[in-house]
Amino acid sequence: MSQERALTAFAGFMVLLSVLLTLWVHPNFVWFTVFVGANLFQQSFTGFCPATLFFKHVCGLKSERELGLIK
């Protein structure tokens, strides 16, 4: 799995988790959803996401370019 795919899966999981927490635990968990969305928005412009650093350094995942999936 590449860093990009892991990031997409992680973001989707976090959005779903935050919605469930908002519905079942407390309405203020909606701010968690806002945070995830804002992080995805800024990442689309800057290319920087802290989760990618985690996937690279801790999990040892490689980018699609490093895997040869992008030329």
BADOPA-232187 format. One record per residue (C-alpha): residue number from 1; x negated, y negated, z negated; chain. Coordinates in nm, 2 decimals, always signed. Layout:
<sites>
SITE num      u      v      w cadena
SITE NUM      X      Y      Z      A
...
</sites>
This chain:
<sites>
SITE num      u      v      w cadena
SITE   1  +0.00  +0.00  +0.00      A
SITE   2  -0.13  -0.35  +0.09      A
SITE   3  -0.14  -0.65  -0.14      A
SITE   4  +0.13  -0.82  +0.08      A
SITE   5  +0.37  -0.53  +0.05      A
SITE   6  +0.31  -0.49  -0.32      A
SITE   7  +0.38  -0.86  -0.37      A
SITE   8  +0.70  -0.84  -0.17      A
SITE   9  +0.82  -0.54  -0.37      A
SITE  10  +0.72  -0.70  -0.70      A
SITE  11  +0.90  -1.03  -0.62      A
SITE  12  +1.21  -0.84  -0.52      A
SITE  13  +1.20  -0.63  -0.84      A
SITE  14  +1.15  -0.95  -1.05      A
SITE  15  +1.45  -1.12  -0.89      A
SITE  16  +1.67  -0.82  -0.95      A
SITE  17  +1.55  -0.78  -1.31      A
SITE  18  +1.61  -1.15  -1.38      A
SITE  19  +1.96  -1.13  -1.24      A
SITE  20  +2.04  -0.83  -1.46      A
SITE  21  +1.89  -1.00  -1.77      A
SITE  22  +2.10  -1.31  -1.69      A
SITE  23  +2.42  -1.10  -1.67      A
SITE  24  +2.36  -0.86  -1.96      A
SITE  25  +2.13  -1.04  -2.21      A
SITE  26  +2.16  -1.42  -2.19      A
SITE  27  +2.26  -1.68  -1.93      A
SITE  28  +1.93  -1.87  -1.98      A
SITE  29  +1.74  -1.59  -1.81      A
SITE  30  +1.86  -1.76  -1.49      A
SITE  31  +1.55  -1.98  -1.54      A
SITE  32  +1.33  -1.67  -1.49      A
SITE  33  +1.50  -1.63  -1.14      A
SITE  34  +1.43  -2.00  -1.07      A
SITE  35  +1.06  -1.95  -1.17      A
SITE  36  +1.02  -1.65  -0.94      A
SITE  37  +1.18  -1.84  -0.65      A
SITE  38  +0.97  -2.15  -0.71      A
SITE  39  +0.65  -1.93  -0.72      A
SITE  40  +0.75  -1.77  -0.39      A
SITE  41  +0.82  -2.11  -0.24      A
SITE  42  +0.48  -2.26  -0.34      A
SITE  43  +0.31  -1.94  -0.23      A
SITE  44  +0.45  -1.98  +0.12      A
SITE  45  +0.27  -2.31  +0.15      A
SITE  46  -0.05  -2.25  -0.04      A
SITE  47  -0.10  -1.88  +0.01      A
SITE  48  -0.19  -1.85  -0.36      A
SITE  49  +0.00  -1.62  -0.59      A
SITE  50  -0.13  -1.50  -0.93      A
SITE  51  +0.03  -1.16  -0.88      A
SITE  52  -0.19  -1.11  -0.58      A
SITE  53  -0.50  -1.15  -0.80      A
SITE  54  -0.36  -0.88  -1.03      A
SITE  55  -0.30  -0.65  -0.74      A
SITE  56  -0.65  -0.71  -0.60      A
SITE  57  -0.86  -0.70  -0.91      A
SITE  58  -0.67  -0.47  -1.15      A
SITE  59  -0.49  -0.24  -0.91      A
SITE  60  -0.76  -0.24  -0.64      A
SITE  61  -0.52  -0.30  -0.35      A
SITE  62  -0.66  -0.44  -0.03      A
SITE  63  -0.50  -0.70  +0.20      A
SITE  64  -0.35  -0.59  +0.54      A
SITE  65  -0.65  -0.76  +0.71      A
SITE  66  -0.89  -0.55  +0.50      A
SITE  67  -0.69  -0.24  +0.58      A
SITE  68  -0.71  -0.32  +0.95      A
SITE  69  -0.34  -0.36  +0.99      A
SITE  70  -0.38  -0.72  +1.12      A
SITE  71  -0.63  -0.80  +1.39      A
</sites>
